[in-house]
Amino acid sequence: MSAEPATATRRTPARPTRTAPYGFWRRLLPFLAAVALASRLPSFLHPFWSPDEGYLAVQARILANGGELYETVVDRKPPLLPWLYEAAFTLFGDGSAQAMKLLAIAAQFTTAALLAAVARRRWGDRSGVTAGVLFLLISVGFIPQDTQAVTFEVVILPCTAAAVLCADRGRWGAAGVAVAGAFLTKQTGGVVLVPVLWLLWQAIGPGPSLRPALLRTGAGFAAPVAAAALLTDPAGFVFWTVTGSGAYAFSLTGSELHVLMRALVNSLILCLCCVGIVPPVRRALRTTRGPAGTPLTDLWVWFAASAGAVTVGFHFYGHYFLQLLPPIALLATAALRSLRHERLRHVLSVPAGACALFVIWAFFAPHAELTHAERVATAVRAHSAPTDRVLVWGMHPQTYRLADREPASRYLTAGLLTNFSGGRDGPQVGEEFGMPGAWRVFAEEMRARPPALIVDDSRGKPYAPERLPTLRRLLAAQYEPLPGTVEGTVLYVRSSGS
């Protein structure tokens, strides 16, 4: 008997019968667009749902006015999303936040459509519909600040789905470009390279064809990343996105309980939003092969890589978990394929109900931090002129936009200078734990162009000025507090003798 070819064990499943692509997509895409819009309607209620949105909006204004990323304004993130914000404000106006809300809806819709394409290619029309709809239903399953904001993770998702789809079709160069898009949105998006390489190995295996495919994937990834570095400042790009954030990314000392509680709570919320599909996914765990003999190993590799991305940094914010949703949707789709239509509708009605509850919650949930920022912004406008530069010492950079004032420093939050980050309040918060060299640059900024107003929005947090010698000396030498506070926030104006 002749030997079986070496590639016989690789992915060669019988493809299910599918309808004509035009008819399938003509019916599905409008429905996905409607679900994506409905699930994110609450996002239009507020200009800013999270500090990340405020940070990006301030960055966009600075960049549109001639600023340079990683020089006149800095962040630990890659440049793609700040550039998108800048483009939106340039096209639709500096004060327009609606364009970015629509961009987030487009990102959700695109992710759903790409997942539908992956599922349809593997398991047929019905699975394509299931994957696209299921992703949208579970994509709002965290607190509103995590799911209704235009966050880095929302923009990552279509890039990651595109990378897997391209790899599934053997388009290695395009897969590399999609991985680069995810990485240039947020560093952890680059982990989708792991399932891409897995699919490459499964499709080609060892042999003369492996190297060209690897080169195409590598070139597709490297070219956009190199272009982004050259369009900014290469040294600054590497420092701010890769080498300069070790303490932020890997430190857990002193905040273990707080961080672990956040991880547990958000994991439970994730299970809640997926409650209807947990049993089928649990059944899928028992095998690495899906319907019609299609391997599921690549989806588990994708899920594991995304779980690693959620864990990096030990922050476990709810929006970090969004990276898990595309592989979860596909794994659930594989498990649900064997159900009859009536049973499938019953199963999907549970995440649909959960989605409706999360959307209603977003409509009525209080937004205490935004309300506080608006009150502080009102006080800032009352005690400064439109041309004044101000320093908001806190973690809510949206105050700059709400007050319509220019930042006095390239560091838009106290986190970059102290290593504080939303709950990480252990001993590794202070001047010595900030970004290397940041306090020297900050001191130079304060000497060259002292702000007309300093807003101490620390409100008892570990980055309060009294714990930071440089800022404490600056306030004592050149500023005096205004009478009263705004919900604990203190405003300082320049003293008469300075």
N, C-alpha and C positions, 0 to 999 in steps of 0.2 A: 504494500500500500504506500502510495506516495506521501511524502511529508507535507504537513499542512503549512501554508505560507506563514511567515512570521507575523504578518499583520492581521491574521485571521481573528485574533482575540481583541483587536482594537475596535473602535466604534464603527460597526457596520450594521446598525439596526434597520429593520424594515421600516420605511417611512410610512406613516398612516396617510390615508387618502385625505386630500384637502380640497377645498373649493378654490375657484379662481381667486388669485390674490386681490384683484380689484374689488370684487364683491365683498370679500371678507373685510378688508380694511375700510371700505366705504361705509359699512355698517358699524364697525367697531370704533373707529377713531372719533367720530362725533360723540359717541357715548362716553368714551374715556375722557374726552375734553370736558364734558358736562360734569362728570364725577369729580375730576380734578378741580374744577371751578367751585363746585358746591362744597367740597371738603376744605377749601381754603378761603371761603367767603369772609370768615371772621378776620382774616389778616388785614382787610381794608379798614378795620375799625380804628386802628392806632398807627401813628407814624412809625413807632419803634416798639417792637415786642421784646427785644433783648439788647444788652449792651453791644453785642457784636454788630447789630444793625446800625447803632449809633456810631460806632467806631468807623464802619465802612462809609457811612454818609459823610463824616467829617473828613476822612481820607479823600473821598471823591471830590469834595470842594477844594481841598488844598491842591490836589493834582490838577484839577481843571483850571486853577489859577496859576499854573506854572510850577507847582511843586514837583519834587522828585521822590519817588518811592525809595525807601531805605536811606534817605538823606534828610529831606525836609519833613518827612513824616515816616514813621517806622512802625512795623508790626512783625510778629513772629510768623505770619502767614505768607504764602506765595502770592504773586501779583494778580492772578486772573480775576478774582472776584472784585478787588478794588478797581481794576480796569473796567469791568462791566458796569459797576456803579458809576464810574466817571463817564462812560459812554452814555448811560441812561440820563444822567443829569445834564450832559451836554446837549443831547437831542431833545429832551422833554422839559428842561428847566431845572434850575438848581434846587427848587423846593419840591420837586415832584418825587414822591415816594411810591406812587402808584405803579410806575413803570417796573420797579423792582418786584412789587407784589405780583405783577403779571409774569415777570421772568420766572419767579418761583413756581407759579402755576404751570408755565410752559415746561419747566424742568421736571415737575411731577408727571405731567402728561407724556413727555418724551420718554421718561424712564418706564412708565407703564407700557407704552407702545413697544419699546425695545424688548422688555421682558415678554410681552405677548409674542413677539417675533421669535424669540428663543424657544418658548414653549410650543408654539405652533410648528416650528421646524422639527421639533423632537416628537411631539405627541398629537398633533392635529389641531383643527380649528377650535374645538371646545376648550382644549387646554390653553390655547392662546388667549381666549376670552377670560378664562379663569385667572390666569397669571396677571394680566393687565388690571383687571378689576380688583383682585385681591390685594395687589400692592397698594392701590390707592386707598382701599378701605383701612388697611393697617398703618398707613403712612402718617396718620394724624393721631396715633395712639399714645401720645405723651402729653405732658402739661402744655398748655397753649404757647407759652414762651419758647418751647422747644420745637413745636411743629408749625406754628403760624409765622414765625420769623423767617426772613430771607437769610438763611445761615449757609455756612460753607458746606455743610453736609448735604443740604438740598441740592446744591449745584454739583456736588461730587457724583450723585447717583446716576444721572444720565451718562456720564463718562464711564462709570464702572460697568453699567449695563451694556453700553456700546462696545467696550473692550471685550467682554465675554462673548457677545454676539459675533463680533468680527473674528475672534479666535475660533469660535464654534464653526465658522464658515471657512476657516483656513486663510483669512486675510490678515497676515501677521503684521505687515507694516501699519495697516489701519488700526489694528489692536494696540500696537505700541503708541500710536498717536493718541488714542483714547486714554491709555494709561497715563500719558503725559498730561492730558487735560485734567484728570482726577488729581494727579500730584500737584499741578500748578494751581489747583483750587485750595487744597489742603494736603499737607505732607502725607497723612495717613491714607489718603485716597490711592497712593501708589501701591498699596498692598494688593490691589487687583491684579498686579503683575504676576502674583503667585498662581491663581487659577489660569491665567493666560498661558504661562509656561507649562503648567500641567497639561492643558489641552494641546499645546504644541507637542509635548512629549508623547501624549497618547495618540495623536494623529500621525506622527512621523516616526518616532522611536529612534534608536541609534542607527546611524547610517549617513551616507553622503548628503542627504537632503536636509539633515538637521541643522548644519551650520548656516546655510543661506537663510533658513527661516529664522534662526536666532538673530542673525545680522539684521534682517528686515525689521524684526521686532525691536531690537536695540536702537536701530537708526530712527524708527518711528517715534520712540520715546525720547531719545537724546536730542533730536533736532529742535522740537518745541521748547524743551527745557533750556537748551543753550541759547536759543533766541530770546527767551524771557530774561535770562541772566544778562545778556548783552544789551537789551533794551532798558534795563535798570542800571544797577551798578554791580558788576560780577562779584566783587568782594563782599559788598553789602548783601547781595542776594544769598550767597553761601552762608554768611554769618547769621543773618536773621532767620533764615529758613532751615538751617541744618546745624551749624556748629555752636551757636550762641545760647541755646536754651536748655542746656543740660540740667541745671538745677530745677527748672520749671517742669521738664518732662519726666524726670526720674526720681524726684524727691517726694517722699511720703511721710517723713519724720514728723511726729507730733499731730498728724491729722488722720491717723489710721482709722479710728472709729467713725469719724464724720464721713470719710470717703467710702468706707465699706458700707455704711448705712445708705449712702446715696446709690452705690452700686446695687444693693439689694432692692431698694425701692424702685429704681428704674427697671431692673430686671423683672420685678413683679408686675409693673405697669405694662411692660412689653408682653408678658404672658397674658395679661388681661385683654389687651387689644387683639391678641391672636387666639383668644380662648376657644373659638369655634374650630380652629384648625390644628390645635395642639395634638389631639388624639391621632389624626391622620399622619402628622409629621412624626409622631412617636412611632407609629407603625413603620414609617419609611426608614427609621433608624435601624431596623432589623435587617436591612438589605442595602447593598451598594448599587443595586440595579433597579431601574424604574420600569414603567410599563413598556411593553414591547421590547424588553431587553436593553433599553437605553441605560448606559451607566450614569449613576448619580454621584460618583466619586468627585467629579470636578465641582459639583455644587457644594458638597461638604467641604472641599478644600477652600472654596470661595467663602463659605460661612466661617470656617476656622480662621482664615486670614483676616476677615472683617472683625471677628471677635478679638483678635490680637490688636487690631487698630483701635477698637473701643477701649482696650485695657491700657494702651500706651499713655503714659502721663498720669495714670491713676486719678483721673478726675471723674469719669463716669457720668457726665452730664447727659440728660435725656437725648439731646440732639446728636450726641455721639452714636447712640444706638441705631440711628437711622441707616447707617451703613449695613446693618444686619438684614434689613428688610428685603432687598432684592433676592438674595439666595433663599431666604425663608419663603418668599412667595413662590419661587420655582420649586422648592422641595415640597411645599404643600400642594402645589398643582400636580406634581407627579403622584403624590399619594392620593389625591382626590379623583384622579382620572378614572379609576375603576368604579366610581359610584354612579348610580343611575341619576337621571336628570332631576327627579324629584328630591332625592336624597342630597344631591349636590346643592340644589337651591336652599334646602333646609340648613345645611352646614354653613353656606355663605351668608345666610340671614343673620347669623350670630355676629361675625365681624362687622356686618353692615349696621346692626343695632349698636355695637360698641362705637363704631365710627360716628354715628349720629349723636351719641351721648357726648363724645369728645368735642364734636363741633358745637353742640349746644353749650357745653362748658366754656368753650372759647368765646362764645357770644356774651356770656354773662359773668365770666371770671373777673374779679377785681384786678387792677393793674397798679398796685401801690407804688412800685418803684418809678413808673412813668409819671404818676401823679406827683411824686416827690420831686422828680427832675423838672417837671413843668413849674412847680412853685419856686424851686431854686433858680430856674432860668428867668422867671419874672423878677426876682430880686436882683439878679445879675444885670438885667436890662435897666432896672431902676437906678443902679449905682455905677453905671459905666456908659460911655459913649459908644455909638456904633463902630467907630474906628479903633476903639481900644482893644488891646490884646489881654486876655484873661487866662488864668491858670485854674482849672478845676481839678483839685487834688482828690481823686476818688476813682471809682470803677464804673462811672456812668458817663461816657463821653458824649452821649446824646444831648447832654446839657448844653454843649457848645452850639449845636444846631438849633435847639429850642430857643436859646438866648440870642442866636444870630451874632455870635462873637467869634473872633479868630483865636485859636489856641496860641498861648505864649510859648509852648514847647512842642517839639516833635514827638514827645512821649505823651500820648493822649490818655493814658490811665496810670495810676500809681503802681499797677501790677508789674509793668516793665521795669520799674526802678526798685521794687522791693520783693519781687517774686510772689506777691500775694495773688491768689486766684480763687475767687468765689468759694470760700469755705476752707481753703488751705491756710489755716491760721496757726500753724505750729511754729516752732522756734526758727525755722528757716525762712523768716520774713524780716527784711531789714535792708539797709543800704548795702551791706556786704553780700547780699544774695541777689541783687539786681543784675541786669544784663551787664556784662563786663564793659567798663568804660562809660557807662551811661551817666553816672553821677558827675563825672568830670564834664561831659558835654552839657548836662542839665545846668550845672553851675555857670558855665560859659554863656548859655542862653539867658539866664537870669541877670548876669552882669551886662550883657550887650543890650538887651531890650527888656527891662524889668516890666512885668505885667502891671497894668493899672489896678487889677483886682485879683486876689487869690481867694478861691473858694475851698475851704477845708470841709470836704464832704466825707471825711473818714468815719465820723460818728462812732468813735470807740473801737474801730477796727485796729488790727496790729500795725497798720501803716500810718497811724496818726502822727502828726508832725512832732509831737513831744518825744517820739521814739526814734526820730531821724535827725541826727545832728545838723546836717547841711540845711535842711528845710527849716528846722527850728531856729538856727542862727539867722537865716534870711528873714523870717517873720519878725524876729526880735529887733533886728537892725533897721528894717525899712518899712514895716507895716504896722498898722494898728487895727484891732478888731472893731467892726461896727456894732452898735448896741443890738442886743437880741440875736436870735438865731432863727433859721428856717428849718424847723423840725430837727434840730440838733446840728444843722450845718452852719458853720461860722464863715462870715465874709470879712476879708481883710482888705483895707485900702492903704495906699501909700501914705506914710506919715508925713507931716508937714516938713520935717527936717531932712528928708531923704531926697 
